[in-house]
Amino acid sequence: MYTERKPIKINEAVEAVLQFAKEGELEYVSINDSDGRILKQPIKADHDIPPFDRSPLDGFAIRSEDTVDASRETPIELEVIETVGAGAIAKRVPKQGQVIRIMTGAEMPEGTDAIVMFELTKEIERDGKTFIELKRSFKPGDNISFKAEETKTDDILVEAGRKVDPGVKALLATFGYNKVPVGKKPIIGVYATGTELLDVEEPLEPGKIRNSNSYMITSQILKAGAVPKYYGKLVDDFDRCYEAVVNALDEVDVLITTGGVSVGDFDYLPAIYEKLGANVLFNKIAMRPGSVTTVAEYKGKLLFGLSGNPSACYVGFELLTRPWVQLYLGNPKPHLQKVQGILKADFPKPNPFVRFIRSKMTIEEGKIFAEPVGLDKSGVVTSLANSDALVVLPGGTRGFKKGDVVDVLLLNGEGSSEILEK
């Protein structure tokens, strides 16, 4: 089925997709299962930190007034009357000339107002008692961690939209978040198209290739934070393809098909969109690879028709599907992070459309460099395994030279709230 295609700009394509963005529901997951999830609500302190005045080091809790006259020339001696470990409370109140040995994290004993670290003392045993010698004075508050100096009850510690990492997880545990409020993961269905596709375990045959896209896409879906549901391959029969797509749409939040969106006689997806009554947002983008990427909307659900060529399929997902997933999860920075880098090799190929070059990023002497990896063809697979960035080369250019400053999209970056302006 031939369908007229008019290319639109990449930023227009992204904006068209995100018109149908929506946030998923709130769900609570165990703190043990929260890694990498995006917080749906802010994390608040349920108690002061520290919860009481405490010692931040191993030493002696003293009355600072007892040390006023201490110096190298006139050292003083103070009697040790008790030892307090972390989690314990002192049972005695020091009188003039008395101190309490204290461990890191223990609550300040009543009657004391400063901490002296072990290294500044000399211990003396005499007449069955223990004394410390001090050669300097201390002021009230020296070496004390005061109640609520780090955070107060109800302080917001982490805003909604943050991804749970080891640091955030430590806060969750500290403040009793056994159940963590996160965005529910969307379910993304995947169908592969093409009679030329073999399963991964099948031996190669003339004219056939192994189905790599499905494994790649499901991995990208997992990395983006969603749940993949692979349905297998669409058979070469229009009615059965149509029925398969309709049934899948009842079970998923988004449906991805790889292949079947070009202009060949056996590409059924345009006809399926038409029979569904789906609203085709666009069927061509002014970019390479992935210009024939198609996205349609049906009853609020998006159908991503990604290219059957691996690199084009990969780029289409990262630029279009991934932002939709991130917004669903509640991430305020859904797009790939953009930085400026220096091209490490010539790229003489003319660019009628914006070109996204699979590349490897390095930092040398504080500068970001990007070097194209492998062949720059949409059907190439090997370059994907060695890429961590996409170099963005604007359309309408005659090529670029080594040393040119270019935009670079980080595949493993922190994300961005801005759509690529190209």
C-alpha positions in Angstrom: 0.0 0.0 0.0 1.5 3.3 -1.1 1.1 6.2 1.3 2.3 9.7 0.5 5.0 10.8 3.0 5.9 14.4 3.8 8.8 14.6 6.3 8.4 16.8 9.4 11.2 18.1 11.6 12.4 15.9 14.5 11.3 18.4 17.2 7.8 18.5 15.6 7.6 14.7 15.7 8.6 14.6 19.3 6.0 17.3 20.2 3.3 15.4 18.2 4.1 12.3 20.3 4.1 14.1 23.6 0.7 15.6 23.0 -0.5 12.1 24.0 1.8 11.9 27.0 0.2 11.0 30.3 1.4 10.2 33.8 0.9 6.7 35.2 -0.8 5.9 38.5 0.9 6.0 41.8 2.0 2.7 43.2 3.9 1.6 46.3 6.8 -0.8 46.0 9.0 -2.4 48.6 12.2 -0.4 49.3 14.0 -3.5 48.2 12.5 -3.2 44.7 12.7 0.6 44.4 16.1 0.9 42.6 15.9 2.9 39.4 12.2 3.7 40.0 11.1 7.3 39.8 9.5 8.9 42.9 5.9 10.0 42.5 5.9 11.9 45.8 8.6 13.9 47.6 10.5 12.2 50.4 10.0 13.9 53.7 11.8 13.6 57.0 9.7 11.9 59.7 12.1 12.9 62.5 15.0 15.3 63.2 18.5 14.4 62.1 20.3 14.1 64.5 17.3 13.2 66.7 19.3 14.5 69.7 22.6 16.3 70.5 25.3 13.6 69.9 29.0 13.0 69.6 30.3 12.8 66.0 33.5 11.1 67.1 35.1 8.8 69.7 36.3 10.9 72.6 35.3 12.4 76.0 32.2 14.4 76.9 33.4 17.3 79.1 32.2 20.4 80.9 34.0 23.1 78.9 34.3 25.3 81.9 36.7 22.8 83.5 39.2 23.4 80.7 39.5 27.2 80.9 43.0 27.1 82.4 44.3 24.1 80.3 47.4 24.8 78.2 50.7 23.1 77.2 52.4 24.8 80.1 49.6 24.0 82.6 47.9 20.7 81.6 44.9 19.6 83.7 43.6 16.2 84.7 40.0 15.1 84.5 38.5 11.9 86.0 36.8 9.4 83.6 33.6 8.2 85.5 31.7 6.2 82.8 31.8 4.9 79.3 28.8 5.3 76.9 28.5 3.5 73.6 26.3 4.3 70.6 22.7 3.6 71.4 23.3 3.9 75.2 22.5 6.7 77.6 24.9 8.0 80.3 23.7 7.0 83.8 25.8 9.6 85.7 26.0 13.4 85.5 29.6 14.6 85.7 30.6 17.0 88.4 33.5 19.5 88.4 36.6 17.8 87.1 34.8 14.7 85.7 34.3 13.4 82.1 32.5 10.6 80.3 34.1 8.4 77.7 31.8 8.5 74.7 31.6 6.7 71.3 30.5 8.1 67.9 26.8 8.6 67.7 26.0 8.4 71.4 23.8 11.0 73.0 25.5 13.9 74.8 25.4 13.1 78.5 23.6 15.5 80.8 25.8 18.2 82.2 28.4 18.1 79.3 28.7 20.6 76.5 31.8 19.7 74.4 33.6 16.7 73.0 37.4 16.1 73.2 38.7 13.6 70.7 40.9 10.7 72.0 43.9 12.0 70.0 44.1 15.2 72.1 44.3 13.4 75.4 46.7 11.3 77.4 45.1 8.6 79.7 46.6 8.0 83.2 45.8 5.2 85.6 46.2 6.1 89.2 44.8 4.6 92.4 42.3 2.4 90.5 40.9 5.4 88.6 41.3 6.7 85.1 42.2 10.3 84.3 42.8 12.2 81.1 45.3 14.9 80.6 44.4 18.0 78.5 46.7 20.7 77.2 44.2 23.0 75.7 40.8 24.6 76.5 37.5 24.0 74.8 34.4 26.1 74.2 30.7 25.1 74.6 29.5 23.3 71.5 32.9 22.1 70.3 32.7 18.8 68.3 29.0 18.3 68.9 26.4 17.3 66.3 23.3 19.2 67.4 19.7 18.1 67.2 18.1 18.8 63.8 21.2 20.5 62.4 21.1 18.2 59.3 17.3 18.2 58.7 14.1 18.9 60.6 10.9 16.9 60.8 8.8 17.4 57.6 11.7 18.8 55.6 11.5 17.8 51.9 14.6 15.8 51.3 14.1 14.6 47.7 11.6 16.0 45.2 9.2 13.9 43.2 10.6 13.0 39.8 14.0 11.8 41.2 15.2 8.3 40.3 16.0 6.1 43.3 19.8 5.6 43.4 21.9 4.4 46.4 21.9 7.8 48.0 18.2 8.3 47.7 17.7 4.7 49.0 19.7 5.5 52.1 17.3 8.4 52.8 14.3 6.1 52.2 15.6 3.7 54.8 16.6 6.4 57.3 13.1 7.9 57.3 11.2 4.7 57.4 10.0 4.3 53.8 9.4 0.6 53.8 7.0 1.2 50.9 8.2 3.7 48.3 5.7 5.9 46.2 6.7 5.5 42.6 5.2 5.9 39.1 3.6 2.7 37.8 5.5 1.2 34.9 3.7 1.3 31.5 3.4 -1.9 29.6 4.8 -1.7 26.1 3.9 -4.3 23.5 6.3 -5.3 20.8 5.6 -7.0 17.4 8.3 -7.7 14.8 7.3 -7.8 11.1 9.0 -9.4 8.2 8.9 -12.8 6.6 12.7 -12.6 6.4 13.1 -12.8 10.2 14.5 -15.9 11.9 14.3 -16.6 15.7 17.6 -16.3 17.5 18.1 -20.1 17.8 17.4 -20.8 14.1 20.3 -21.4 11.7 20.7 -18.8 9.0 19.1 -19.4 5.6 19.5 -17.7 2.2 17.7 -14.4 2.2 17.0 -14.5 5.9 18.3 -12.6 8.9 17.9 -13.2 12.7 15.5 -11.0 14.5 17.7 -8.7 16.5 15.3 -5.8 16.8 12.9 -7.4 19.2 15.7 -8.2 21.7 17.1 -4.7 21.3 13.8 -3.0 21.8 12.8 -5.0 24.8 16.1 -4.2 26.3 15.6 -0.5 25.6 12.1 -0.7 27.1 13.6 -2.2 30.3 16.3 0.4 30.4 13.7 3.2 30.0 11.9 1.8 33.0 8.9 0.2 31.4 7.6 -3.4 31.1 8.1 -5.1 27.7 5.5 -7.6 26.4 6.8 -9.3 23.3 4.1 -10.9 21.1 6.4 -12.4 18.5 6.3 -11.9 14.7 3.3 -10.7 12.7 2.5 -13.2 10.0 2.3 -12.3 6.3 -1.5 -12.0 6.2 -3.4 -8.8 6.6 -6.4 -10.0 8.5 -4.4 -11.9 11.0 -2.0 -9.0 11.4 -5.0 -6.6 12.0 -6.5 -9.0 14.6 -3.2 -9.3 16.4 -2.7 -5.6 16.6 -6.3 -5.0 17.9 -5.9 -7.7 20.6 -2.5 -6.3 21.7 -3.9 -2.8 22.1 -6.3 -4.1 24.7 -3.4 -5.3 26.8 -0.8 -2.6 26.6 -0.3 1.1 27.1 1.8 1.5 23.9 2.4 -0.8 21.0 5.7 -0.9 19.0 6.1 -2.6 15.7 9.5 -2.9 14.0 9.5 -3.0 10.3 6.5 -2.9 7.9 6.3 0.9 7.7 8.1 1.5 4.3 6.4 1.5 0.9 6.7 -2.1 -0.1 3.8 -4.3 -1.3 4.0 -6.4 1.9 4.0 -3.7 4.5 0.6 -3.9 6.1 0.9 -1.4 8.9 -0.4 1.7 7.0 -3.4 -0.3 6.0 -3.9 -1.5 9.6 -3.8 2.1 10.8 -6.4 3.0 8.2 -8.8 0.1 9.1 -8.4 0.9 12.8 -9.4 4.5 12.1 -6.1 5.5 13.9 -4.9 9.1 13.6 -1.5 9.0 11.9 0.5 11.8 13.5 3.3 11.5 10.9 4.8 8.9 8.6 8.2 10.4 7.8 10.7 12.5 9.8 13.5 14.6 8.3 16.2 12.5 10.0 18.7 9.7 9.3 18.5 7.0 10.3 14.8 6.3 10.8 13.1 8.7 8.3 10.2 6.3 7.7 9.3 6.1 11.4 5.5 6.3 11.7 3.5 7.1 14.8 -0.3 6.8 15.0 -2.8 7.3 17.8 -5.8 5.2 18.5 -8.2 5.9 21.4 -5.4 7.7 23.3 -2.9 5.0 22.8 0.2 5.4 20.6 1.4 2.9 18.0 5.0 3.4 17.2 5.9 2.0 13.7 9.7 1.9 14.0 12.0 1.0 11.2 13.1 -2.6 10.6 16.7 -1.5 10.3 18.4 -1.9 13.7 20.1 1.4 14.0 17.1 3.3 12.7 14.8 1.4 15.1 17.2 2.1 18.0 17.4 5.9 17.3 13.6 6.1 16.8 12.9 4.6 20.2 15.4 6.8 22.0 14.1 10.0 20.5 10.4 9.3 20.4 9.3 6.4 22.6 11.7 6.9 25.5 10.4 10.5 26.3 6.9 9.2 26.4 7.9 6.5 28.9 9.8 8.9 31.1 6.9 11.3 31.3 4.6 8.4 32.1 6.9 7.5 35.0 6.9 11.1 36.3 10.4 12.1 35.1 10.6 15.9 34.5 13.7 15.3 32.3 12.4 12.9 29.7 14.7 13.7 26.8 18.3 12.6 26.1 20.8 15.0 27.7 22.5 17.3 25.2 26.1 18.5 25.5 28.6 20.1 23.1 31.5 18.0 22.0 34.4 18.0 19.5 34.2 15.7 16.5 37.2 13.3 16.5 36.9 12.3 12.8 35.9 13.7 9.5 32.3 13.0 8.4 32.2 14.1 4.8 28.7 12.7 3.9 26.2 15.4 2.9 23.2 15.7 5.2 19.8 16.5 3.5 18.2 15.5 6.9 19.4 15.8 10.5 21.7 12.9 11.0 22.2 11.0 14.3 25.6 9.3 14.3 26.3 6.4 16.7 29.4 7.5 18.6 31.7 7.0 21.5 32.2 9.9 23.9 35.4 10.6 25.7 36.7 13.4 28.0 40.2 14.6 27.4 41.7 17.4 29.4 38.3 18.5 30.5 36.9 18.6 26.9 34.2 16.3 25.5 35.0 14.5 22.3 32.8 12.3 20.2 34.0 9.8 17.6 31.7 8.0 15.1 31.6 4.2 15.6 31.3 1.7 12.7 29.5 2.2 9.5 26.9 5.0 9.3 24.1 2.9 7.8 20.7 2.3 9.2 20.9 -1.5 8.9 24.2 -1.7 10.9 24.0 -3.5 14.2 27.7 -3.6 15.4 27.9 0.1 16.0 25.2 0.0 18.6 27.2 -2.2 20.9 30.0 0.3 21.1 28.0 3.6 21.2 27.2 5.7 24.3 26.2 8.9 22.4 24.5 10.2 19.3 26.3 13.0 17.4 23.7 15.4 15.9 24.6 16.8 12.5 22.1 19.3 11.1 20.4 18.8 7.8 21.3 20.8 4.7 25.1 20.6 5.3 27.9 19.2 3.1 29.6 17.3 5.9 31.8 18.0 8.9 35.5 17.9 9.7 37.5 16.6 12.6 37.6 19.4 15.3 34.2 20.8 14.5 32.0 21.5 17.6 28.8 19.5 17.4 25.8 18.6 19.6 26.0 15.3 21.3 23.1 13.3 22.9 24.1 11.1 25.8 22.5 7.7 25.8 23.4 7.2 29.5 23.0 10.8 30.7 20.9 12.4 33.3 18.2 13.5 30.9 16.9 16.9 29.8 13.6 18.8 30.0 14.3 20.3 26.5 13.3 18.9 23.2 16.1 18.8 20.6 15.7 21.9 18.5 16.3 20.6 14.9 
